[in-house]
Amino acid sequence: TSGSGSSRGTYEVLRKAGAAAKEMLVAAAAARWSVAPAACRAESGAVIHDASGRRLTYGQLTEAAAAQPVPEDPPLKDAADFHLLGTPMRRVDGPDIVTGRVRYGIDVRVPGMCFASVERAPVLGARLVRFDADRALQQPGVLHVLPVTNGIQHGIAVVAEHTWAAMRARAALDIEWDLGRERTFDSDRFMADLPSRIDTGDQYIVRHEGDASGALASAAVRHEATYLLPLQAHAPLETMNCTADVRPDRAEFWAPTQTQHRCMEQAVKVTGLPEEQIRIHAALMGGGFGRRLFADYLAEAAEISKAIARPVQVVWTREDEIRHGYFQPSTAQRLEGGLDPSGRLVALVHRGTASDLTIYDIHGGRDLYGDTPAEPKAPDHYSSGISPWGAFDNPYDIPHLQVDVTDVPSPVPYGPWRAVEYPSTVFARESFLDELAHRSGQDPLAFRLQTIGESERMIGPIPLDRARYAHVHRLAAERSGWGQPLQPDGRQRGRGIAGNVYHGGSYIVQVAEVSVADDLSDLRIERITCVVDCGIALNPLGITGQTESGIVWGLSYTLHGKIDFKEGRVVQRGYRDYRVLAMDEMPALDIHVVPSRERPGGFGEHAVPMVAPAVANAVFAATGIRVRRLPITGAALAAAS
């Protein structure tokens, strides 16, 4: 699963496959009973002949049905006749998950298996000079110590009879590293330089409509603001792991993964075996969020198992997970808007920084820290790739719009993170709309509805129905009590609104209600209202769960999330200093899924991007303090005030 597109991308083809299978099952049953197929019907896993009351389950008919000709164009059921699609359905593995019976990748055990833990390069791009394994090999349970060159960073693997022995022996390794040219990289300096890099780096056109510069010059009111998002980690609860059994003539892998095909690519590359001699078991994941869209951890396991000729499970520690993955890029977004005398937004210039997801280069074998430069980008690199998301597909009806991006390279390995490019661009765009509303003296909701319009159009290949976008705004406002006064209780209270259209398929708006202590020391998110129009909700219970999860993710980076590099290495070590949302911080949620018969718009990470701007806008409504840099902490509020 990637880009929240599995339901959207397979809806029609799976419906067609199901309809074809149904016809084949009915035909098989009719042939067995010597009746006409029209006299039979399929229902609840069985084919029934009403006239005689006879019934055969799909399982009983499978072999005979497989011998039937496959219909090329079977009729599809009308959405009004759906019995399962659109009905809330619980996960069939839910009880096993909550009782601990389910088997994740880290739970895999195979005969003869040992365990490995890898001490990876401490600094970005550091090279191994030498290592002495004598002391590590003397530790109880240790079997092997060997270098590992496949993965994001090079390292030394300690292989032992159990994980504790392997992890403990890492501390006994004597390793000399060449720290390389990135030994001085500092993320705070990098982030501080980003706004100036917007104007000085390699610039690319993303989307130009009308004459934004000319319209800005003649605007009655002009306003400009810059927003910053820091580096972020994935931090899934289940750390990276993979079990590998590589033999001379075959290989088998057990991996919690979002991407079997990339697992296969790495398996072929490292083992040297053809695909037909490799078997990959996709285990249940304890969190993916984009981190498991690449298979560096499988490549490490394959290399180790091949070297020791034995099954091995590579397990990352929590510190490994935080420090040695790939990260969400730090970006700067600068927006300048122009209002006409009536307060209507007539021009917007959106310039931002964008660093490509370099994990693709790593996965393809390019050394980020070598002397081979990346391939030069074509002038339409970003526009043809509809990137950055949230800037290219800005859903508002703005007569003059200019979007440009500046490529700012970084030594930090970047990869897809839940909602990918939307969090930074939507934080900036939706916060800026709120600023423009206040500059024009308008209610933020009224200003947004005026700016949305109600026309349908295409933005490149992306369809946009602005009437649907306006509708979810109105629903969210109604459900949240927008415009109604909040009860004073010694704390400063406010509401903020933010919305987004995800790839033209799903329309989402959130209203955050917050309270802030008078001394700014305590920010509480009291309530979030979220209205979702994602077309037909194949499983409304799943949509609600994904929305809850996305809001938790969004609140985590809004209130806490930040990765720091000092002297080329990650400062944070785990959940204590890279915090995720705790239970006592969770707000009340009101989630409403709009009934619809539109085709599925996809869902998964869609609820993430609006959280930060909705909270930031609510903070402004409560305190008059505008926060343009995440995370929003007490110190950040004090500094912004």
N, C-alpha and C positions, 0 to 999 in steps of 0.2 A: 504494500500500500504506500502510495506517495502522492503528495499534493491533494489529498482528500478526494481523489477522483475515481475510486474503484466503483462506487455505485453509479456515478454519472457515466463512466466510460463503458460499463458492461450491462446497463439496464436493458437496452433493446436486444442485444445479442443473447442474453440469458433468458429473456422472455421468449424469444424465438426458439431457443434450444428446449425450453420447458414445454412450449406448445407442441413442438415436434415429438418430444418424448411422450407426451400425453396421447397424441394420435397413434403412436406406435404401440403403446400399452393397450389402448382401447381396441386396436386392430387385432392384437394378439389374443385378447380375451374373447372377442367376437368370433375369431377363428376357432378357438377351443370349444366354444359353446354352439358353433354353427348358427350364429345369428348375425344380423346386420350390425355393423359398427354404430349406426345411428340409434340402435335400440339400447346402447350402453352409455354409461356416463362415468366419469372419473371424479372421485371425491375422497378427500381425507386419506390419501395413500392407498386407494383401492379402486378397482373397476367394478361397477355394479350393473347387473341386468335386472331392471325393475320388474319386468313381467314375471320372472321366475324367482326373484329374490336372491339369485346367485351372486357371489362376491369373491373376487380374487385380489389379493394384495399385490402391490407393485413388485414386491420381492418375489412372489410366486410367478410373476409374469416376465421378469427381467430377461431371462434367457431367450424366450420366444419373441419378446418385443425387439431384442437386438437384431433378430433376423429379418425384421420388417424393413421395407424401403424407408429411407429418411425423407420426410416431406420437405420440399424445397421452400415453400412459402405457406406455412401453417397459419390459420387465422389466430389472431391474438384476442384475448379476453378484454372486453371493455373495462376501463378503470372502475366504472360504477358497479361492476360485478366482482371486484376483488373481495376475497374473504380473509386472506392473511396479510397481504401488503396493505400498509396503513393501520394495522392493528398492533397495539403495544405487545411486544413479546420479550420475555425474559431470556437471558443467555442460558443455553442448556448446560453450560459448564459453570454457571454461577455458584451452585452449591459446592462444587469441588474447589473453586477458587477460595471461597470464604472459610472453608474447613481445612484447607491446606493439603488436600489430596491431589490437586492438579500438579502436573510435572512441567516445570519450566526448563529452559536450557541448562541452568546451573544445577538442576536436579538429576541430569543424565548420569547414568552409571553403566559401563560396559565391562565385560570380563577383561582382566589384565590391565585395567586403566591406571595410570598414574596422573599426577597433577603438576602444573607448571605455573610459576609466577615470574613476571618479566620486570627487571630493573631497566627502565627506559632512559634515553638521553635526558638529562635534567634541563637542558637549555634547547631552545628551538634550533634545529639543524646541527646540534653537536655531533661530532664524529668519535667513534671509538678508536683510541690509540692502543690500549692494551688492557688486559684484565688478568687477575690472579684468582683462581677458583679454589685454592688449597683449603682455606679456612671454611668456605661454604661447603665443600665436599666432606669435611670432617663432622658436619652437623648431623645428628641422628635423622635417618629417613631420607637423606639427600641421595639422589641417584646420578644426576648429570648436571653439568653447567655448560652452556653453549651460547654462542652469539646468535642473535635473531636480526635479520636485515629486512624482513617483510613487515610492513605495518607503517603507521604514520611516523613513528620515531624508531630508530635502531635501539637495540637493547641486549641485555644478557638474561637468558632464561635459566632459572633454577628448577630442575625437575626432581620431584620427591614423591614419597609414598602417600602423602596427604598435603592439603593446602597449607596447613599451619607450618609444617616443616619447610615448604618451599618459600613461603613469605618470610619466615624468620631468617632463613639462610641468606636472603637478599642483603640483609644488613652486614653480613660477613664478607661480601664481595669486595675485592680491592680493584677499583676501576679507574683508569685514567682517560679523561675525555678531552678532546680538542673542542673547546666551547664555540669556536667559529665566530662568524661575523655578526650574529644576532645576540651576542652576549650582553649587549647594552640596551636591548629593546625595552622600552618602558611604555606601557599602555596609557598612562596618564598624559605623557608628553604627546603620544600619537593622537589621542583624542583631542587634546587642546589645539593641535595643529589642523584638525579636520576642517573647521570652518574656512580657514584660509586656503586649504587645498581645493575647495570647491572652484576657486577662480584660477588656480595655477596648474592643475593636473590635466591629463588628457580628457577632453570634454567630448561628449557624444549627444546627439539629438535623440530624444525619446519621443516627444509628441509636440508638434507645433500646429496650432489652429488660430487663425486670425493674426492680429498684430498686437501681441501682448505688450511689447515695449512702448509702442505708440499710445496704446490705450492707458497704460500706466502713467505716461507723461501728462496726459490730459485729465486724469482722474481727479475727482473732487477731494477724495481722501485716499492717502497711501499709507500702507502699514507693512512692516517687515519684521520677521522673527526667525530665529535659528534654533533648531532642536537637536539634541544629542541622545543617542542610545549607546550604552557601553557594551562591551563584549559579554556574551552569555554562554553558559554551558548547558548541556542537556540534562545531566544528573538523574537518569532513570534509577528507580529503586533497585532493579536487578542490574548489577554491573556487567560489563562485557564479558562474555565467556564463549568458548567453543570447544567441543570435544571432537578430536580427529583420530582416525585410524588409517594411516597411510601405509600401504603395502606396495611391493614392486609392481604388482599387476592390477591393483584396485585401490580405491580409497572410499572412506565413508565418513560423513560429518554430521554432527548434531549441533545446530546453531539456532539461537533465537534471532530471527532475522525478518526484516521487511522486504528483502530482495533476494530471492533464490537465484536469479540470473546473475547478479553480481557475485554471489557466493560461488557459483559455478565458474565464473571467469577467473576468480582468484585461485580456486582449487586447481583448475587446468594449468594456470601459470606457474604455481609453486610445485605441484607434483609432477608436471610433465606428462600426465596421463590424458587420454582422450575423454570426452564427456561420457561416453557410454560405459566407461569403467569407473565412474564416480557416482556415488549416491549421496544426496543431501536430504537430511531430515530437518524440516523447519519446525523448531520447537516454539512453544508459546513464549511470548516476550513479557518480561516484567518491566515494560516501558520501552518505547521506541523513539517517538518524537522527532524522527529524522536521523537520529544517531545510528540506527541499525539499517539505514539505507545503503551503507557501504560495509565491506567485508574485511577490513584490516585485521580484525581479531581472528577471523577464520584463516587468513594468510599466515598469521603467527603460529596458530595451532598446526596448520599443515606443515610448515617448515620444521617445527620441533618434532612432530610425530615421524616425519620422513627421516630425520636425522637419528632418532633413537630406535626406530623400527618397533614402536609400541604405541598402543592407544594412549592419548594424553588429553587432559582437559586443562585449557589455559583459563585462569580466573583472574580478573582484574580486581584490585582492591578499590575501596572508595576513593582513596587519594589518587590512584591511577586514573580512575574515571573522571575526576574533576580536572586533573592536570594534563592528561595526555590524549584527550579526544580531539575533536575539531569543534569550532566555536561559531556562534552567531556573530557576524561582523559588527564592529562598532561603526556607526554612521552619523553623519551630520546632514540635516535637511534645512535648507534656507528657503523660505517662502516670502513673496512680496505680492500684496494684493492691492487692487484699486477699486474704489467704490464710486458710483455716480452720485449726483446730488440727492437722489431718493434713497440712497443706502444700498443699492443693488450691486452685487459683485460683478464687475464687467471685465476684469483682467486679473490673471494669476500667473506668476512666474514661480516655478518650483524647480530649484536646483539642489541636487544632493550628491553625496558620495556613494559609490557602490563598488565593493570589492567582490569579484567573482568568487564562486564557491570552489576553492582550490582543491577540495577533496577529489574532484573529478580528475585533476591532474595527477594527484597522488595515486588514485586507483588505477590510472592509466600507465603509471610507471615513471612519471616525470619527477625529478628531484627538485623540490621547491628551493633547496638551499645550495644547489649546484650552480654551474656557470651557464647552463642552457636556458635561455629566456623563454617565456611563454610565447605561443604564436601571437602575432599582432592581430588586433581586433579590426574587423571591417567597420566602416563608418556607421552601418545600420545594425551593429552588433546588439545593441540594447533594444532598439525599436522593433526589429524583426523578432526578437525574443520576448516581446511584450513585457519588458523589464525596465525599471523595477516595478514589481506589483504594487498597486496602490497609488503609483505616480502615473504610469502609463495609462491605467484604466480608471483614472479619476472619474467618478460617476456623475459629477455635477454639471449643470448646464451653464458653462462659463463662455461667453462670446469670444474672449481672447485668452488662449491658454498656451503657455510655453513650459515644457518639461525637458530638462537637460540633466545629464548625469556625468560625474567626473570619476574616472577609475583611479582609485588610490590603493596601490599595492601594499600588502602587509606580509610580514613573515609568519603571522599566525595562520595555522591551517583552518580554513573556513568550510563549513558544510551546512546542509539544510537543517533548520531548527524550526520547531512547530510554528507554522504559518509563514516561514521563510522570510520573504522581503516585506510582507505586509506590516509587521509590528512597527518598524521604524517609520515607514512612509505614512501609515495611518495615524500613528501618534502625532506626527507633525501636521498632517493635513486636517485632522479633526480638531486638534487644539487650535490651529490657526483660524479655522472657521469660527470657533467660539470667540477668539480675539477680535475678529472682524465684526461679529455680531455686537459685541460690547462697544467697539469703536463707533459703530453706526447707531448706537442707542436702541437696538432691537432685541427682542427676546431671542435667545439662541435657537429655539425650535422654529419660530416663525422665519428667522433668517435662513435657516437650512431649507425649509420647505420652499421658500422663494427661490433658493439657489438650485434646488433639485430639478424643478420643472416636472413635466409629466410626459415627455416625448420618448418614443422608442428610437434607438439608433444602434449602429455597430461602431465599436471602438476597435479598429483593426479587425481581428477575427472574433472579438468578444461581443456578444449581444447584451444590450442593456435596456431594461424596461423601467424607466424612472417612476412610473405610476406605482409599481410594486415597492420601489424604494421609499417613496413618499408614504405609502400605506403602512409599512412597518414603523416608520417614524411616528405616525399618528397613534398607532396601537401602543407603542412603547410609552408615549407620553401619557396616554389615557390610563394605562395600567399602573404607572409609577406615581400618579398624582401630580404630574408636571403642572407647575403654576400654583399649586396649593401651598400655603405657608407651612413651614416645618416648626414644630413646637420648640420654643427656647427652653433649655434646661441647663444653662451654664456652659454649654459648648457651642461652638460655631458650626452651623449646619448648612449644607447646600446640596444641590443636584446638578449633575452634568450629563450631557448626552453625546453620543458618538455612534457613527454607523459605518458600514462598508458593504460593498458588493464583491463577493469572492468569485473571480473569473466569470462574471456575468451569470452565474448559476444560482447563487444563494444570496439572499438579502437579509442583513442582520442589523439591528439597532439595540444599543444598551443604554440604560439610564442608571448612573451610580448615585447613591445617596451616601454622603460622608458626614462625619463630625470630627472637629478638630479642637483640641484643648486650647484655652486662651493663650497659654505660653508656647503653643506650637509643638509641644513635646510629644503629643500623642495624636496620631491620625487613625481613625477607625472607619472601615468601610462597613456601613450599616446595612445596605441593601443594594442589590443589583437586579434590575428588571431587564430581561433579554427577550426580544421578539425575533423569531426566526421564520423566514419564508424560503425554504429550500426545495420548493416543488413538492411532489408527493413524498411524504415522509414514510419510507418503506417500513421503518420500525420506529414509531414515535418515542418509545422508551429508550432506544439507542441514541436518537437525536438529543433527547434530554440529558442522557448520561454524558455524551460528548460535549454538550454545552457546559454542563457543570465542570467537567474536567478542563475545558478550555479556559473557563473563568478562573479556576484555581491556578492554572499555568500563568495566565495573564496577570493575576494579582501577585504571583511570586516574583516576576521580574519588575512589576510596577513598584512594589514596596521594598524588595530586598536585592534583586538579582544584579550582580556585577562581578565580572572576572577581571583580575588585575595581573599584569605582567610586570615584574621588576627584574632587571638584569637577565632578561630573556627567559624567565621561568614563571609559571603560575604561582601566585601567592596563596590562593585558597587551597584547603586540604579536604574539605568535606562539607556535610550539611551544617556544621556549626558556623562556618564562616561563608559558605555559599548557601544561604538559607532558602528554603521553599516554604510555602504557606503552611502554618500550623492550624490545627482544628479550632483553637480559640480565636483565630483571626478571620475565620470564615464568615462572610455576611449571609444574611437571609437572601434567598434567591427566588425570583418569580420568572419562570421560563414559560414562554408561550410559543407553540409551534403552529403556524398558520395553516389551516386546512387548504389543500391544493391538489389539483389534478395535473399540474405542469410536470414535465419529466424531471427526474431527480437532478438537483443542482450540485450534488456532492456534499459531503459533510465530514467533519473531523476536527480540523484545526481552525475552523471558521470563526469561532467565538473568541479567539485569542486577541486579535489586533485592537478591538474597540475598548478593551478594559482600561489600558493606560490613559488614553485621552478622555474617556468618560470620567475617570477618577480625577485627573488633572483639572478638567473643567469644573467638576464638583468642588474641588479644593478652592478654585478661584471664586466660585459662587459663595462659598462659605467664608472665605478670609480676604478676598481681594488679592491674593498672592498667586502670581502666574509662574508655574514650574515648567521649564522647557528642557529639563534634563532628568533622565531616570537614573537610579530609583528615587522615588519620592519619600524621603526620610524626614525626621524632625530637623536634622541639621540642614537638609536641603531647603526646607521651608523657611528656616531662620535666615539662611543665606539669601534666598530669593526675596525675602521681605525687606 
